[in-house]
Structures are given as C-alpha cells and as structure tokens.
Amino acid sequence: MADEGGQTNGIKSLDAALRVLASLSGQNGPVPLSDIARACKMPPSKVHRYLASFLRAGLVKQEGPSGRYDLGLEAMQLGLAAIARHDFVNHTADGLAELAAETEMTVLLSVWGNGGATVVRWERGISPTVTSMGLGTTLPLLNSATGRAFLAWAPPPQIAKLRDAELRRAARNPDLLYDFKATTAGIDALIASIRARGYASVDGKFIPGLVAAAAPILDWQQEAQAVVTLVGTDPQEITQRTNSIQRLLAFCAEHSVIRKSP
C-alpha cells in the first residue's frame, strides 16, 4: 500500500527497531544499552526489547562481563552479501548522461586498472571538448584530476608502484609538476588539500586548453571504487563555488556509501 505522496507505508515498530540496528552500525565497537538508547532517542526498556529480538536472530551479540552490545555474525553476513551484489561502476554509469547535461561538461568514469586510472565510460557535454582521450585511455596519477582523485582516496598499496614511478620521473623533470614538490612530503600535502576540498582538479597547464575536476565513488571502507571527472575549457568551472562542482560532489555522494547517523 502507498500513501497519497506515493510513499510505501511501513511498520513503525520495525522502523524503530531498524534505527537501533543502524545505531549499532555507526559505533566503533561494543556499546552499553544506555548509549544506544541515547543515540536512538528511545527509552532503554524499549531498546532492550528490540535488542533481545536481534540477539535471538544473531544480528546482535552481547559481550560477556561488560554486557555491551555489538553487531553479530548475521549482520556481518548481510553486509557481505550487500557488498558482493553492489556494482559501483554500472550504478554510476547510468547517471553520467544526466550529469553531462546538467553541467554542460564532458564526463568521464574511470576505474583503477593494471596500468592505472583507466577511462571506462565517456559522455560528451554540450560544449565541445577537443581531446584525444577516449575509452581505455590511461591517465597519469600525479598530473591528471582523475589520477589525483585516486591518489587521495584509493588504497595506498594499490597505487604505490605507479606513484613511486611517477615521483621519480617528476624528480628528474621538475617541469612535469608545477603545483607541488616532487617529494613524499609534497604528495602528502597534495592529498591533504584534495581530501579537504572533496575533489581534485587540474588547469590548462597540464593539457593546454582543458581543465578538469574529479571526485571519488567511495565504498564501505571510504576508498575509491571509481572516479567521476568533469572536463571542460573554462578554468572558472573547476572552482568550488560553481554549480558544476557542487553537482559533481552531490552525484558522487549519491553513488557512494555514506555512513549515516542513526
């Protein structure tokens, strides 16, 4: 059954019970009943009844002497099943055409392959963008917006070999990089800056006439499963105050796994 707004009616008691479970998933470890009740804004007695049902189902476990509650084995099985069935790339690819239309910029979707950041989808924007890039193009790690997004959010062991190789090459040819020093400290500072802004960008100094901004699609570990990149010609389009950047960030958040407060 659905209400007048088209929303499916739920079961209030079940909604409340799931809020208890969501509260547990947002904790860093076992917590006492009082903390769960406070987080859910429910009486402890009511929370205790829900927890008793979850304990019987294996969704929650209780620590021995402390009596604190944590997620149980069945909750882990549910999480693993969800991870196995979630396709970040195809789910994201379905919305690229709309993002290109909204921003009027060319949109790339890239994943990390054997050779580095690899373009797997391409949607052209309204404004013409002349470039030799296309499907299968591998982008550099340190001087492309796409590569820099992986640099900031991909698991470090995954990118270490390419990062070190590009760093050595840049140390021999300082002109390859202009906005940070080709040192480990320089890379650390660049990563901190990118993560603080929420996206990476490069201007026309790397590819004359083209600018780009890239943000990650994050998984349950807050690591990049893919990167979405806007490519255009106007340097003003990659500043944080533009509608294009705000739409890029919103789009990537929509397709990422964002931990919600209970």
Secondary structure as GFF3:
##gff-version 3
##sequence-region A 1 262
A	DSSP	alpha_helix	12	25	.	.	.	ID=ss1
A	DSSP	alpha_helix	33	40	.	.	.	ID=ss2
A	DSSP	alpha_helix	44	57	.	.	.	ID=ss3
A	DSSP	beta_strand	60	62	.	.	.	ID=ss4
A	DSSP	beta_strand	69	71	.	.	.	ID=ss5
A	DSSP	alpha_helix	73	85	.	.	.	ID=ss6
A	DSSP	alpha_helix	88	93	.	.	.	ID=ss7
A	DSSP	alpha_helix	96	103	.	.	.	ID=ss8
A	DSSP	beta_strand	106	113	.	.	.	ID=ss9
A	DSSP	beta_strand	116	123	.	.	.	ID=ss10
A	DSSP	beta_strand	138	139	.	.	.	ID=ss11
A	DSSP	alpha_helix	145	153	.	.	.	ID=ss12
A	DSSP	alpha_helix	156	172	.	.	.	ID=ss13
A	DSSP	three_ten_helix	174	176	.	.	.	ID=ss14
A	DSSP	alpha_helix	184	197	.	.	.	ID=ss15
A	DSSP	beta_strand	200	202	.	.	.	ID=ss16
A	DSSP	beta_strand	211	218	.	.	.	ID=ss17
A	DSSP	beta_strand	224	232	.	.	.	ID=ss18
A	DSSP	three_ten_helix	235	238	.	.	.	ID=ss19
A	DSSP	alpha_helix	243	255	.	.	.	ID=ss20
###
